[in-house]
Amino acid sequence: MRARDKAAVSALRSALAALDNAEAAPVTEADLRGVALEQSPVGAGATEAARQELSERAMADIVRAEVTERLAAAAGPAAPAHAERAARLRAEAAVLLRFLDGHDTPDTPQAGITG
């Protein structure tokens, strides 16, 4: 497997996980307290919660945040020992930026890749 493919797989898995987390149903304080055993739901799917639906813009914002996070981490340590990690993070950001093409609006410019 080429190094570029590894960066793509890593970036896409991370972005999909971030999107999946954003779609999770919000948990309220009442949900954390629990209920009495006799009031607990029973049966297949009884404890499933409906997921939130994200707009296309919200998904693009989440992916954009993933890009920003990678570029910030790549810009951090400048020691030669961290050069490989920084290059990998920039490659992952580039993969995610390809998916953002067409989702940017004039008030949200596309993040640049440096390196």
Backbone as a printed PyTorch tensor [residue, N CA C, xyz], in Angstrom:
tensor([[[  0.8480,  -1.1840,   0.0000],
         [  0.0000,   0.0000,   0.0000],
         [  0.8870,   1.2390,   0.0000]],

        [[  0.5650,   2.1680,  -0.8780],
         [  1.3570,   3.3840,  -0.9590],
         [  1.1120,   4.2600,   0.2640]],

        [[  2.0960,   5.1000,   0.5920],
         [  1.9800,   5.9830,   1.7520],
         [  0.7910,   6.9350,   1.6020]],

        [[  0.5270,   7.3760,   0.3840],
         [ -0.5930,   8.2960,   0.1670],
         [ -1.9120,   7.6120,   0.5040]],

        [[ -2.0430,   6.3320,   0.1710],
         [ -3.2640,   5.5990,   0.4920],
         [ -3.4520,   5.4860,   1.9970]],

        [[ -2.3670,   5.2850,   2.7240],
         [ -2.4590,   5.2050,   4.1820],
         [ -2.9610,   6.5200,   4.7560]],

        [[ -2.4710,   7.6220,   4.2080],
         [ -2.9170,   8.9390,   4.6760],
         [ -4.4010,   9.1250,   4.3750]],

        [[ -4.8370,   8.6920,   3.1980],
         [ -6.2460,   8.8210,   2.8230],
         [ -7.1270,   7.9910,   3.7460]],

        [[ -6.7230,   6.7580,   3.9830],
         [ -7.5120,   5.8810,   4.8500],
         [ -7.6030,   6.4640,   6.2510]],

        [[ -6.4930,   6.9340,   6.7830],
         [ -6.4740,   7.5060,   8.1260],
         [ -7.3490,   8.7530,   8.2080]],

        [[ -7.2120,   9.6400,   7.2290],
         [ -7.9890,  10.8790,   7.2300],
         [ -9.4770,  10.6000,   7.1020]],

        [[ -9.8360,   9.7080,   6.2040],
         [-11.2550,   9.4180,   5.9870],
         [-11.8800,   8.7050,   7.1860]],

        [[-11.1470,   7.7950,   7.7950],
         [-11.6780,   7.1190,   8.9930],
         [-11.9200,   8.1310,  10.1060]],

        [[-10.9700,   9.0300,  10.2950],
         [-11.0940,  10.0300,  11.3430],
         [-12.2570,  10.9790,  11.0650]],

        [[-12.3980,  11.4080,   9.8190],
         [-13.4940,  12.3130,   9.4670],
         [-14.8430,  11.6190,   9.6230]],

        [[-14.9250,  10.3630,   9.2060],
         [-16.1790,   9.6220,   9.3670],
         [-16.5340,   9.4420,  10.8420]],

        [[-15.5350,   9.2140,  11.6740],
         [-15.7820,   9.0880,  13.1120],
         [-16.2700,  10.4110,  13.6950]],

        [[-15.6800,  11.5190,  13.2550],
         [-16.1180,  12.8320,  13.7340],
         [-17.5620,  13.1090,  13.3080]],

        [[-17.9020,  12.7530,  12.0730],
         [-19.2770,  12.9210,  11.5990],
         [-20.2390,  12.0230,  12.3750]],

        [[-19.8250,  10.7940,  12.6290],
         [-20.6490,   9.8530,  13.3820],
         [-20.8980,  10.3800,  14.8010]],

        [[-19.8600,  10.9200,  15.4280],
         [-20.0130,  11.4800,  16.7780],
         [-20.9570,  12.6780,  16.7730]],

        [[-20.8780,  13.4970,  15.7340],
         [-21.7410,  14.6770,  15.6560],
         [-23.2010,  14.2960,  15.4650]],

        [[-23.4570,  13.1520,  14.8690],
         [-24.8310,  12.6940,  14.6490],
         [-25.4310,  12.0140,  15.8710]],

        [[-24.6280,  11.7560,  16.8840],
         [-25.1200,  11.0520,  18.0700],
         [-26.2020,  11.8770,  18.7630]],

        [[-27.1550,  11.1920,  19.3260],
         [-28.2370,  11.8690,  20.0400],
         [-27.6730,  12.5260,  21.2910]],

        [[-28.1090,  13.7510,  21.5860],
         [-27.6090,  14.4180,  22.7900],
         [-28.0760,  13.6860,  24.0440]],

        [[-27.2210,  13.6530,  25.0340],
         [-27.5290,  12.9930,  26.2940],
         [-27.8410,  14.0660,  27.3220]],

        [[-29.0060,  13.9620,  27.9350],
         [-29.4020,  14.9280,  28.9530],
         [-29.0360,  14.4070,  30.3330]],

        [[-29.1130,  15.2840,  31.3060],
         [-28.8030,  14.8820,  32.6810],
         [-29.7710,  13.8040,  33.1580]],

        [[-31.0180,  13.8860,  32.7300],
         [-32.0150,  12.8860,  33.1150],
         [-31.6410,  11.5160,  32.5550]],

        [[-31.0700,  11.4980,  31.3390],
         [-30.6540,  10.2250,  30.7460],
         [-29.5340,   9.5790,  31.5490]],

        [[-28.6940,  10.3960,  32.1680],
         [-27.5640,   9.8680,  32.9190],
         [-27.9820,   9.2600,  34.2470]],

        [[-29.1130,   9.7030,  34.7880],
         [-29.5700,   9.1900,  36.0760],
         [-30.0870,   7.7650,  35.9890]],

        [[-30.6510,   7.4030,  34.8450],
         [-31.1990,   6.0570,  34.7130],
         [-32.6040,   5.9560,  35.2620]],

        [[-33.1470,   4.7630,  35.1720],
         [-34.5000,   4.5140,  35.6570],
         [-34.4940,   3.2420,  36.4970]],

        [[-35.5720,   3.0390,  37.1770],
         [-35.7070,   1.8290,  37.9790],
         [-35.7500,   0.6180,  37.0590]],

        [[-35.3170,  -0.5120,  37.5410],
         [-35.2420,  -1.7370,  36.7550],
         [-36.5860,  -2.0770,  36.1100]],

        [[-37.6680,  -1.9240,  36.8480],
         [-38.9760,  -2.2780,  36.2990],
         [-39.4290,  -1.2840,  35.2210]],

        [[-38.7970,  -0.1170,  35.1060],
         [-39.1490,   0.8620,  34.0880],
         [-38.1960,   0.8260,  32.8880]],

        [[-37.1960,  -0.0320,  32.9440],
         [-36.2110,  -0.0680,  31.8660],
         [-36.8230,  -0.6900,  30.6130]],

        [[-36.4240,  -0.1770,  29.4500],
         [-36.9760,  -0.7030,  28.1930],
         [-36.5260,  -2.1320,  27.9440]],

        [[-37.3800,  -2.9070,  27.2920],
         [-37.0950,  -4.3040,  27.0210],
         [-37.3610,  -4.5760,  25.5420]],

        [[-36.5430,  -5.4310,  24.9610],
         [-36.7610,  -5.8380,  23.5810],
         [-35.6800,  -5.3150,  22.6530]],

        [[-35.6200,  -5.9210,  21.4760],
         [-34.6150,  -5.5430,  20.4980],
         [-34.8430,  -4.1120,  20.0400]],

        [[-33.8080,  -3.3160,  20.1140],
         [-33.8780,  -1.9320,  19.6710],
         [-34.5650,  -0.9900,  20.6310]],

        [[-34.9470,  -1.4570,  21.8060],
         [-35.6740,  -0.6190,  22.7580],
         [-34.8190,   0.5180,  23.2920]],

        [[-33.5290,   0.3590,  23.2760],
         [-32.6580,   1.4060,  23.8160],
         [-31.9890,   2.2350,  22.7210]],

        [[-32.3810,   2.0280,  21.4730],
         [-31.8140,   2.7980,  20.3660],
         [-32.3770,   4.2140,  20.3880]],

        [[-31.5320,   5.1690,  20.0730],
         [-31.9600,   6.5640,  19.9950],
         [-31.8120,   7.0360,  18.5550]],

        [[-32.7270,   7.8730,  18.1390],
         [-32.6450,   8.4260,  16.7860],
         [-31.4130,   9.3120,  16.6770]],

        [[-30.7230,   9.2170,  15.5540],
         [-29.5300,  10.0250,  15.3280],
         [-29.9460,  11.3700,  14.7570]],

        [[-29.1330,  12.3710,  15.0190],
         [-29.3700,  13.6950,  14.4560],
         [-28.9560,  13.6890,  12.9900]],

        [[-29.6850,  14.4280,  12.1830],
         [-29.3070,  14.5590,  10.7800],
         [-28.5490,  15.8590,  10.6140]],

        [[-27.3790,  15.7790,  10.0070],
         [-26.5450,  16.9520,   9.7890],
         [-26.7990,  17.5120,   8.3910]],

        [[-26.7830,  18.8110,   8.3050],
         [-26.8930,  19.4350,   6.9830],
         [-25.5570,  19.2720,   6.2610]],

        [[-25.5870,  19.5160,   4.9680],
         [-24.3580,  19.4080,   4.1900],
         [-23.3230,  20.4180,   4.6890]],

        [[-23.8030,  21.5970,   5.0350],
         [-22.8970,  22.6380,   5.5540],
         [-22.2840,  22.2190,   6.8910]],

        [[-23.0940,  21.6190,   7.7700],
         [-22.5760,  21.1640,   9.0620],
         [-21.5220,  20.0850,   8.8700]],

        [[-21.7640,  19.1740,   7.9160],
         [-20.7660,  18.1300,   7.6380],
         [-19.4830,  18.7460,   7.0980]],

        [[-19.6140,  19.7310,   6.2060],
         [-18.4290,  20.4030,   5.6720],
         [-17.6740,  21.1240,   6.7770]],

        [[-18.4010,  21.7290,   7.7180],
         [-17.7470,  22.4090,   8.8430],
         [-16.9650,  21.4300,   9.7090]],

        [[-17.5110,  20.2430,   9.9070],
         [-16.8220,  19.2310,  10.7110],
         [-15.5590,  18.7690,   9.9990]],

        [[-15.6560,  18.5310,   8.7020],
         [-14.4750,  18.1090,   7.9400],
         [-13.4470,  19.2370,   7.9180]],

        [[-13.9190,  20.4790,   7.7830],
         [-13.0170,  21.6340,   7.8070],
         [-12.2830,  21.7190,   9.1590]],

        [[-12.9820,  21.4120,  10.2380],
         [-12.3490,  21.4190,  11.5600],
         [-11.2820,  20.3290,  11.6520]],

        [[-11.5390,  19.1870,  11.0280],
         [-10.5320,  18.1130,  10.9880],
         [ -9.2860,  18.5680,  10.2290]],

        [[ -9.4880,  19.2950,   9.1240],
         [ -8.3570,  19.8210,   8.3420],
         [ -7.5650,  20.8090,   9.1870]],

        [[ -8.2710,  21.7330,   9.8300],
         [ -7.6210,  22.7510,  10.6590],
         [ -6.8160,  22.1050,  11.7760]],

        [[ -7.3850,  21.0810,  12.3890],
         [ -6.6990,  20.3730,  13.4780],
         [ -5.3990,  19.7340,  12.9830]],

        [[ -5.4470,  19.1300,  11.8160],
         [ -4.2490,  18.4850,  11.2640],
         [ -3.1750,  19.4980,  10.8920]],

        [[ -3.6040,  20.5970,  10.2600],
         [ -2.6320,  21.6110,   9.8590],
         [ -1.9960,  22.2820,  11.0760]],

        [[ -2.7750,  22.4900,  12.1280],
         [ -2.2330,  23.0740,  13.3560],
         [ -1.2400,  22.1250,  14.0100]],

        [[ -1.5600,  20.8490,  14.0310],
         [ -0.6500,  19.8600,  14.6220],
         [  0.6190,  19.7290,  13.7940]],

        [[  0.4910,  19.8320,  12.4690],
         [  1.6680,  19.7250,  11.5950],
         [  2.5780,  20.9350,  11.7470]],

        [[  2.0020,  22.0840,  12.0640],
         [  2.7930,  23.3050,  12.2130],
         [  3.4780,  23.3860,  13.5730]],

        [[  3.0690,  22.5520,  14.5000],
         [  3.5960,  22.5850,  15.8650],
         [  5.0810,  22.3330,  15.9730]],

        [[  5.4840,  21.1380,  16.3200],
         [  6.9020,  20.8510,  16.5380],
         [  7.6850,  20.8990,  15.2290]],

        [[  8.7780,  21.6380,  15.2390],
         [  9.5820,  21.7880,  14.0230],
         [ 10.8280,  20.9150,  14.0480]],

        [[ 10.9680,  20.0970,  15.0600],
         [ 12.1530,  19.2400,  15.1710],
         [ 12.1770,  18.2300,  14.0330]],

        [[ 13.3600,  17.9090,  13.5330],
         [ 13.4690,  16.9240,  12.4430],
         [ 12.8140,  15.5840,  12.7760]],

        [[ 12.7930,  15.2290,  14.0370],
         [ 12.1910,  13.9600,  14.4390],
         [ 10.6860,  13.9420,  14.1600]],

        [[ 10.0710,  15.1190,  14.0750],
         [  8.6270,  15.2050,  13.8540],
         [  8.2790,  15.4840,  12.4040]],

        [[  9.2510,  15.5620,  11.5330],
         [  9.0150,  15.9070,  10.1290],
         [  8.1140,  14.8840,   9.4350]],

        [[  8.3200,  13.6110,   9.6990],
         [  7.5100,  12.5680,   9.0570],
         [  6.0550,  12.6660,   9.4880]],

        [[  5.8300,  12.8880,  10.7780],
         [  4.4610,  13.0260,  11.2920],
         [  3.7940,  14.2640,  10.7090]],

        [[  4.5260,  15.3620,  10.6230],
         [  3.9750,  16.5950,  10.0670],
         [  3.6070,  16.3940,   8.5950]],

        [[  4.4430,  15.6940,   7.8570],
         [  4.1530,  15.4260,   6.4430],
         [  2.9110,  14.5550,   6.3120]],

        [[  2.7660,  13.5810,   7.1980],
         [  1.5830,  12.7070,   7.1660],
         [  0.3130,  13.5130,   7.4700]],

        [[  0.3970,  14.4120,   8.4520],
         [ -0.7600,  15.2350,   8.8040],
         [ -1.1390,  16.1770,   7.6570]],

        [[ -0.1400,  16.7380,   6.9810],
         [ -0.4300,  17.6030,   5.8310],
         [ -1.0580,  16.7920,   4.6890]],

        [[ -0.5900,  15.5620,   4.4950],
         [ -1.1680,  14.6960,   3.4570],
         [ -2.6190,  14.3630,   3.7950]],

        [[ -2.9050,  14.0930,   5.0540],
         [ -4.2810,  13.8070,   5.4720],
         [ -5.1640,  15.0380,   5.2630]],

        [[ -4.6390,  16.2190,   5.5840],
         [ -5.3970,  17.4560,   5.3800],
         [ -5.7050,  17.6460,   3.8940]],

        [[ -4.7380,  17.3270,   3.0400],
         [ -4.9450,  17.4630,   1.5920],
         [ -6.0580,  16.5410,   1.1100]],

        [[ -6.1110,  15.3340,   1.6400],
         [ -7.1730,  14.3890,   1.2680],
         [ -8.5340,  14.9580,   1.6510]],

        [[ -8.6380,  15.4780,   2.8580],
         [ -9.9170,  16.0170,   3.3200],
         [-10.3020,  17.2740,   2.5500]],

        [[ -9.3180,  18.0850,   2.1920],
         [ -9.6130,  19.2990,   1.4280],
         [-10.2140,  18.9750,   0.0630]],

        [[ -9.8070,  17.8560,  -0.5220],
         [-10.3830,  17.4520,  -1.8070],
         [-11.8920,  17.2320,  -1.6850]],

        [[-12.3380,  16.7550,  -0.5210],
         [-13.7630,  16.5270,  -0.3130],
         [-14.5160,  17.8180,  -0.0220]],

        [[-13.7950,  18.8640,   0.3590],
         [-14.4430,  20.1410,   0.6490],
         [-14.6230,  20.9970,  -0.5940]],

        [[-13.9810,  20.6530,  -1.6980],
         [-14.1210,  21.4350,  -2.9320],
         [-15.5950,  21.5760,  -3.2670]],

        [[-16.0160,  22.8140,  -3.4580],
         [-17.4110,  23.0650,  -3.7940],
         [-18.2990,  23.2860,  -2.5850]],

        [[-17.7850,  23.0350,  -1.3710],
         [-18.5910,  23.2300,  -0.1660],
         [-18.2380,  24.5140,   0.5500]],

        [[-17.2320,  25.2290,   0.0700],
         [-16.8380,  26.4660,   0.7150],
         [-17.6610,  27.6200,   0.1610]],

        [[-17.9730,  28.5360,   1.0360],
         [-18.6880,  29.7300,   0.6410],
         [-17.7270,  30.9020,   0.7400]],

        [[-18.0700,  32.0680,   0.1760],
         [-17.1510,  33.2040,   0.2210],
         [-16.7490,  33.6150,   1.6330]],

        [[-17.6230,  33.4020,   2.6250],
         [-17.2650,  33.8090,   3.9840],
         [-16.4800,  32.7330,   4.7330]],

        [[-16.2800,  31.5590,   4.1260],
         [-15.4790,  30.5010,   4.7530],
         [-14.4420,  30.0170,   3.7560]],

        [[-13.3020,  30.7090,   3.6900],
         [-12.2860,  30.3290,   2.7040],
         [-11.6950,  28.9680,   3.0100]],

        [[-11.2520,  28.3170,   1.9640],
         [-10.6350,  26.9920,   2.0960],
         [ -9.2770,  27.1320,   2.7590]],

        [[ -8.9920,  26.2610,   3.7090],
         [ -7.7050,  26.2880,   4.4030],
         [ -6.5990,  25.9000,   3.4350]],

        [[ -5.4920,  26.5660,   3.5320],
         [ -4.3590,  26.2640,   2.6540],
         [ -3.4710,  25.1930,   3.2430]],

        [[ -2.6980,  24.5870,   2.3930],
         [ -1.7440,  23.5720,   2.8310],
         [ -0.3650,  24.1620,   2.6910]],

        [[  0.3610,  24.0910,   3.7890],
         [  1.7310,  24.6180,   3.7520],
         [  2.6800,  23.4640,   3.9590]],

        [[  3.8510,  23.6670,   3.5650],
         [  4.7620,  22.6180,   3.9320],
         [  5.8670,  22.3990,   3.0600]]])
